[in-house]
Amino acid sequence: MEPIAVILCGGKSRRMGRDKAALDFGGKPMLTRLVELYRPRFSAVYVSVDRPGRFDTAGAGEIVDRRAGMGPLAALESVFLSTGAQVAFFTATDLPFGDPEVARALAEGCQGHDACLLSPDEPLFAAYHRRCLPAVTALLDQDQRPLRRLLDRLDCAILDRDPALRARILTNVNDPEQYRRALALLRDESEKEADTP
């Protein structure tokens, strides 16, 4: 079965002060941009939310957390319980510079591993295999929510990529200052593309 892509949008956006998924990024809401970015490389794209109907999902399927308020680990559990996917690539909605080719490579890197990450420091841009579901459920049953605790229990592969590319992909937009910097980076990249013959 082909891997799926999942965009995590269940957070409270406290540091940003408004929903990050709805922020304008290159003329589109950040969530819409991500759905369109990953759709060509995956069999299906889903949006993971803490409550139904929270966002315009730009045609992506919606998966609602089965354990409300339990964070990304609960989203991981809900995705595998709600779909037949063997492998799911996950990205946070506040990682707007994601690369669909790298995402697909992460999904393919799960063959023979429980998870494949671009960096051990960022578990929210990674692919997970269905075989990790028992460990996910066990942690949630113990009210242990950090994804890093899950990684300690999994056989994880790390995808080798150029450090500059990795840094760009993992550019996080958590607060207004990071948002301003990300918009400036996007403008710079757009201007360079426009100047390229």
C-alpha positions as CSV (number, residue, x, y, z in Angstrom):
1,M,0.0,0.0,0.0
2,E,1.2,3.5,-0.9
3,P,2.3,5.8,2.0
4,I,0.1,8.7,3.0
5,A,0.9,12.3,4.1
6,V,-0.5,13.8,7.3
7,I,-0.4,17.5,8.2
8,L,-0.7,18.0,11.9
9,C,-3.0,21.0,12.8
10,G,-4.2,20.1,16.3
11,G,-2.1,22.5,18.3
12,K,-3.3,25.6,20.1
13,S,-0.9,28.1,18.5
14,R,-0.4,29.8,21.8
15,R,2.9,31.4,20.9
16,M,1.6,32.7,17.6
17,G,-1.6,34.0,19.0
18,R,-3.7,32.7,16.1
19,D,-4.0,29.5,14.1
20,K,-0.8,28.9,12.2
21,A,-2.7,26.8,9.6
22,A,-4.5,29.9,8.4
23,L,-1.5,32.2,8.1
24,D,-0.9,33.6,4.7
25,F,2.2,32.1,3.1
26,G,3.0,33.0,-0.5
27,G,-0.6,34.1,-1.1
28,K,-2.3,31.0,0.4
29,P,-3.1,29.7,3.8
30,M,-0.2,27.7,5.2
31,L,-2.3,24.6,5.4
32,T,-3.5,24.9,1.8
33,R,0.1,25.4,0.6
34,L,1.2,22.2,2.4
35,V,-1.7,20.1,1.1
36,E,-0.9,21.2,-2.5
37,L,2.8,20.6,-1.9
38,Y,2.5,17.0,-0.8
39,R,-0.6,15.8,-2.8
40,P,1.4,14.9,-6.0
41,R,3.8,12.6,-4.1
42,F,1.4,10.7,-1.9
43,S,-1.6,8.4,-2.5
44,A,-3.6,10.6,-0.1
45,V,-3.1,13.7,2.1
46,Y,-4.9,14.1,5.4
47,V,-5.2,16.9,7.9
48,S,-5.0,15.8,11.6
49,V,-7.1,18.0,13.9
50,D,-8.2,18.1,17.5
51,R,-11.9,18.8,16.5
52,P,-13.8,18.4,13.3
53,G,-14.4,21.3,10.9
54,R,-11.7,23.5,12.4
55,F,-10.0,24.3,9.1
56,D,-10.6,24.4,5.3
57,T,-8.6,21.3,4.4
58,A,-8.2,22.2,0.7
59,G,-9.7,18.9,-0.3
60,A,-7.6,16.8,2.0
61,G,-9.2,14.2,4.2
62,E,-9.7,15.1,7.9
63,I,-8.7,12.8,10.8
64,V,-9.9,13.9,14.2
65,D,-7.9,12.9,17.3
66,R,-9.6,10.1,19.2
67,R,-7.9,11.2,22.4
68,A,-8.5,15.0,22.6
69,G,-5.8,17.1,24.1
70,M,-3.1,14.4,24.0
71,G,-0.9,16.0,21.3
72,P,0.9,14.6,18.2
73,L,1.2,11.1,19.7
74,A,-2.6,10.9,19.8
75,A,-2.7,12.1,16.2
76,L,-0.3,9.3,15.2
77,E,-2.5,6.7,16.9
78,S,-5.7,8.2,15.3
79,V,-4.2,8.1,11.8
80,F,-3.3,4.4,11.9
81,L,-6.6,3.5,13.5
82,S,-8.5,5.5,10.9
83,T,-6.7,4.4,7.8
84,G,-5.2,1.3,6.3
85,A,-1.9,3.0,5.7
86,Q,1.2,1.0,6.5
87,V,3.4,4.1,6.4
88,A,2.5,7.7,7.1
89,F,4.6,10.8,6.6
90,F,3.9,13.4,9.2
91,T,4.7,17.1,9.1
92,A,3.6,19.9,11.4
93,T,1.7,22.8,9.8
94,D,4.3,25.2,11.0
95,L,7.1,23.7,8.8
96,P,6.2,25.5,5.6
97,F,9.4,24.8,3.7
98,G,8.9,21.1,3.5
99,D,10.2,19.2,0.5
100,P,7.9,16.6,-1.0
101,E,10.9,14.6,-2.5
102,V,12.5,14.4,1.0
103,A,9.1,13.5,2.5
104,R,8.7,10.6,0.0
105,A,12.3,9.5,0.8
106,L,11.4,9.4,4.5
107,A,8.4,7.3,3.8
108,E,10.5,4.9,1.7
109,G,13.1,4.9,4.5
110,C,10.6,3.2,6.8
111,Q,11.1,-0.1,5.0
112,G,12.8,-2.2,7.6
113,H,12.4,0.5,10.3
114,D,9.7,1.7,12.6
115,A,10.4,5.4,11.7
116,C,12.6,7.5,9.4
117,L,13.5,11.0,10.4
118,L,15.3,13.9,8.8
119,S,16.7,14.8,12.2
120,P,16.5,13.1,15.6
121,D,15.6,16.6,17.0
122,E,12.5,17.0,14.9
123,P,10.0,14.1,15.2
124,L,7.3,16.1,13.5
125,F,8.9,15.9,10.0
126,A,9.2,12.1,9.8
127,A,7.6,8.9,8.5
128,Y,6.2,6.2,10.8
129,H,5.3,2.6,10.1
130,R,2.1,1.0,11.4
131,R,4.2,-1.4,13.4
132,C,4.9,1.4,15.9
133,L,1.2,1.6,16.9
134,P,1.4,-0.7,19.9
135,A,4.2,1.5,21.4
136,V,2.1,4.6,20.7
137,T,-1.0,3.2,22.4
138,A,1.0,2.0,25.4
139,L,2.5,5.4,25.9
140,L,-0.9,7.2,25.6
141,D,-2.4,4.7,28.0
142,Q,0.3,5.7,30.5
143,D,-0.4,9.4,29.8
144,Q,3.1,9.8,28.4
145,R,2.7,12.3,25.5
146,P,6.1,13.4,24.3
147,L,7.0,12.0,20.9
148,R,10.6,11.7,22.0
149,R,9.7,8.9,24.4
150,L,8.2,7.0,21.5
151,L,11.4,7.4,19.5
152,D,13.3,5.8,22.4
153,R,11.2,2.7,21.9
154,L,11.5,2.5,18.1
155,D,14.0,1.4,15.5
156,C,14.6,4.7,13.8
157,A,16.6,5.5,10.6
158,I,18.0,9.0,9.9
159,L,17.8,10.2,6.3
160,D,21.1,11.6,5.2
161,R,20.6,15.0,3.4
162,D,22.6,18.2,2.9
163,P,22.7,20.2,6.2
164,A,21.6,23.4,4.4
165,L,18.6,21.6,2.9
166,R,17.8,20.0,6.3
167,A,17.9,23.4,8.0
168,R,15.6,25.0,5.4
169,I,13.0,22.2,5.6
170,L,13.0,22.4,9.4
171,T,12.6,26.1,9.6
172,N,9.9,26.4,12.2
173,V,7.2,29.1,12.4
174,N,6.0,29.1,16.0
175,D,5.7,32.8,16.9
176,P,5.3,36.1,15.1
177,E,9.1,36.7,14.8
178,Q,9.7,33.3,13.3
179,Y,6.8,34.0,10.9
180,R,8.3,37.3,9.8
181,R,11.7,35.6,9.2
182,A,10.0,32.8,7.2
183,L,8.2,35.3,5.0
184,A,11.5,37.2,4.4
185,L,13.1,33.9,3.4
186,L,10.3,33.1,1.1
187,R,10.5,36.5,-0.6
188,D,14.3,36.1,-1.0
189,E,13.8,32.7,-2.6
190,S,11.1,34.0,-4.9
191,E,13.3,36.9,-6.1
192,K,16.2,34.6,-6.8
193,E,14.0,32.3,-8.8
194,A,12.7,35.3,-10.8
195,D,16.2,36.5,-11.5
196,T,17.3,33.0,-12.8
197,P,17.3,32.9,-16.6
